[in-house]
Amino acid sequence: MAQSYPRKRLIKRLSWYAKVEGMNVVMFLGILLYLHIQFISLHLVFLSYGLILMCFILAQGTWYWRKKRMVLEGKSVSHLDILKKFRMLKRFNIYGMIFMPFVLILQWFISGQHFVPEQFLGWAIFANIFAVLEHINYYHTQLMYDNRHDINFLLKNRSLKKASLFKDLRENKF
């Protein structure tokens, strides 16, 4: 039985999402490695924390889109077991976000109670905020609108959509 065109298109889009998120993980980890080679690691604590947390959440997105695609393709996937793991990962993310201010304070103490230009404080704040936004995008409210269907939904309803993973977690109680 042939798959419908919209289903094929959705599978292709999910595959693209997984690839892009996976490439972002590799890219940001590469940036982090480069920074640690070029600069004093003690000045990179807060930036490193944000980049690692962001990559951790992006990796969850990569895994989610791959598993979601596999389900659409009709492959055998233990959907409920995977959702249990995402519930656990969500808690890890929340703990990671709660810990952010403490890492910033630690960075401040390590740096002699002042911030120096080598700490890339602006980039560090951006990386940490981006990690929070990625968590929201996957586990709460969709923040990325990159296709016509999503944009039409946004214009029609004048509200943001619930994230796909949020809906999966909500609809499959354990």
Backbone torsions as a table, in degrees:
resi	resn	phi	psi	omega
1	MET	NA	126.1	-177.6
2	ALA	-76.1	143.7	176.8
3	GLN	-77.5	148.8	177.9
4	SER	-70.3	156.0	-178.5
5	TYR	-58.7	-46.3	179.8
6	PRO	-59.4	-36.8	179.0
7	ARG	-65.8	-43.3	177.3
8	LYS	-61.6	-41.3	-179.9
9	ARG	-65.2	-40.0	178.4
10	LEU	-65.7	-42.5	178.1
11	ILE	-61.4	-42.8	178.3
12	LYS	-63.5	-41.3	179.7
13	ARG	-66.0	-42.1	178.2
14	LEU	-64.0	-37.8	176.8
15	SER	-63.5	-42.1	178.6
16	TRP	-64.2	-43.9	178.2
17	TYR	-57.1	-46.6	-179.0
18	ALA	-61.5	-42.6	-179.7
19	LYS	-65.3	-44.8	-178.6
20	VAL	-64.6	-45.4	179.4
21	GLU	-63.7	-40.5	177.3
22	GLY	-63.2	-41.6	177.4
23	MET	-65.1	-35.9	177.2
24	ASN	-63.6	-40.1	177.9
25	VAL	-59.5	-49.3	-179.3
26	VAL	-62.4	-43.7	-178.6
27	MET	-62.1	-48.8	-177.6
28	PHE	-68.8	-34.2	174.9
29	LEU	-67.7	-35.5	175.5
30	GLY	-64.2	-41.8	176.4
31	ILE	-61.5	-43.6	179.3
32	LEU	-61.5	-44.1	178.1
33	LEU	-61.9	-45.6	178.3
34	TYR	-58.1	-45.1	-179.6
35	LEU	-62.1	-38.8	-179.9
36	HIS	-71.9	-23.8	175.6
37	ILE	-77.7	-37.8	-173.7
38	GLN	-87.5	-25.1	-172.7
39	PHE	-129.2	168.0	179.1
40	ILE	-71.3	122.6	-175.6
41	SER	-59.1	-32.0	179.9
42	LEU	-62.3	-25.6	178.8
43	HIS	-85.5	-1.7	-175.2
44	LEU	-113.3	14.9	-174.2
45	VAL	-59.8	-52.9	-176.7
46	PHE	-67.3	-41.3	177.0
47	LEU	-63.8	-44.2	179.4
48	SER	-60.9	-42.9	179.9
49	TYR	-59.7	-48.1	-179.9
50	GLY	-62.6	-43.0	179.9
51	LEU	-66.4	-40.4	179.8
52	ILE	-67.5	-43.7	178.1
53	LEU	-63.8	-42.2	178.1
54	MET	-60.7	-44.8	178.9
55	CYS	-65.0	-37.3	177.5
56	PHE	-60.7	-43.3	180.0
57	ILE	-72.9	-39.7	176.3
58	LEU	-62.7	-36.5	177.3
59	ALA	-65.0	-35.5	175.6
60	GLN	-63.0	-41.2	177.7
61	GLY	-63.2	-42.0	177.7
62	THR	-58.1	-48.6	-179.3
63	TRP	-63.9	-43.5	-179.4
64	TYR	-60.1	-48.4	-177.7
65	TRP	-64.6	-36.0	177.2
66	ARG	-64.8	-44.9	-179.7
67	LYS	-68.1	-39.6	178.5
68	LYS	-62.4	-42.0	177.5
69	ARG	-62.7	-42.6	-179.8
70	MET	-61.3	-39.2	177.8
71	VAL	-62.6	-45.4	179.5
72	LEU	-64.1	-30.7	178.6
73	GLU	-79.5	-4.3	177.8
74	GLY	82.8	13.5	178.9
75	LYS	-77.5	152.7	-179.4
76	SER	-72.2	113.9	-179.4
77	VAL	-134.9	131.5	176.7
78	SER	-79.2	80.1	-172.9
79	HIS	-56.9	-44.6	-177.2
80	LEU	-67.7	-37.9	176.4
81	ASP	-63.5	-40.3	179.2
82	ILE	-64.7	-42.5	179.4
83	LEU	-64.4	-34.4	174.5
84	LYS	-60.7	-41.1	178.7
85	LYS	-66.2	-37.6	177.7
86	PHE	-67.8	-33.2	174.9
87	ARG	-62.5	-41.4	178.5
88	MET	-66.7	-43.8	179.0
89	LEU	-62.2	-37.1	177.8
90	LYS	-59.4	-42.7	178.0
91	ARG	-63.7	-42.7	176.9
92	PHE	-58.3	-42.8	179.0
93	ASN	-60.3	-45.1	-178.6
94	ILE	-62.5	-44.5	176.7
95	TYR	-60.9	-40.4	178.0
96	GLY	-61.5	-39.7	179.5
97	MET	-72.1	-37.0	177.1
98	ILE	-62.9	-34.1	-176.7
99	PHE	-76.8	-14.5	-176.6
100	MET	-52.5	-50.4	-179.0
101	PRO	-60.4	-33.9	179.3
102	PHE	-67.7	-36.0	177.3
103	VAL	-68.4	-38.4	176.4
104	LEU	-61.8	-44.4	178.1
105	ILE	-64.1	-41.6	176.6
106	LEU	-59.0	-44.1	178.0
107	GLN	-58.8	-41.7	-179.4
108	TRP	-63.2	-44.0	178.9
109	PHE	-68.2	-41.9	179.0
110	ILE	-59.7	-34.8	-175.8
111	SER	-89.8	19.3	177.2
112	GLY	75.6	31.4	178.5
113	GLN	60.7	37.7	169.9
114	HIS	-157.9	159.9	179.4
115	PHE	-101.8	138.0	-179.5
116	VAL	-112.6	155.9	-177.5
117	PRO	-56.2	-30.7	-178.2
118	GLU	-68.0	-10.0	-179.9
119	GLN	-81.1	-11.3	-179.4
120	PHE	51.8	49.2	-173.8
121	LEU	-55.5	-42.5	178.8
122	GLY	-61.0	-44.6	178.0
123	TRP	-66.2	-36.5	179.6
124	ALA	-64.9	-43.8	178.1
125	ILE	-63.4	-43.7	178.1
126	PHE	-59.2	-46.2	-178.7
127	ALA	-62.3	-41.4	179.8
128	ASN	-68.7	-41.0	176.9
129	ILE	-65.6	-40.2	179.5
130	PHE	-62.3	-37.2	176.9
131	ALA	-61.5	-43.8	178.4
132	VAL	-62.7	-44.3	179.6
133	LEU	-63.5	-38.3	176.7
134	GLU	-63.8	-40.9	177.3
135	HIS	-61.2	-46.3	178.4
136	ILE	-60.3	-43.9	-178.3
137	ASN	-60.6	-35.4	-179.1
138	TYR	-91.1	-39.6	-169.4
139	TYR	-105.1	-4.3	-177.6
140	HIS	-137.1	-79.5	-173.4
141	THR	-123.6	132.0	179.3
142	GLN	-66.4	123.8	179.0
143	LEU	-106.1	-15.8	-177.2
144	MET	-99.0	121.9	178.3
145	TYR	-124.0	97.0	-170.1
146	ASP	-122.7	11.6	177.6
147	ASN	-141.9	164.6	-174.6
148	ARG	-60.5	-41.5	-179.1
149	HIS	-60.4	-46.8	-179.9
150	ASP	-65.8	-41.0	179.7
151	ILE	-66.1	-40.7	176.9
152	ASN	-62.3	-40.4	176.8
153	PHE	-59.6	-46.2	-179.0
154	LEU	-61.0	-45.3	-179.3
155	LEU	-68.3	-39.5	-177.7
156	LYS	-71.3	-45.8	-173.5
157	ASN	-94.3	-15.5	-179.1
158	ARG	52.5	38.4	176.0
159	SER	-153.0	158.9	179.6
160	LEU	-80.4	149.5	178.6
161	LYS	-80.1	154.6	170.2
162	LYS	-72.1	143.1	-179.8
163	ALA	-64.9	148.0	-179.3
164	SER	-59.9	-44.3	178.5
165	LEU	-65.6	-37.8	176.0
166	PHE	-56.9	-47.7	-179.3
167	LYS	-64.6	-41.5	178.0
168	ASP	-61.1	-43.2	-179.8
169	LEU	-68.2	-38.4	-179.0
170	ARG	-69.6	-40.3	-174.8
171	GLU	-80.0	-14.4	-177.2
172	ASN	-119.6	77.2	179.8
173	LYS	-71.6	149.1	179.7
174	PHE	-108.7	NA	NA
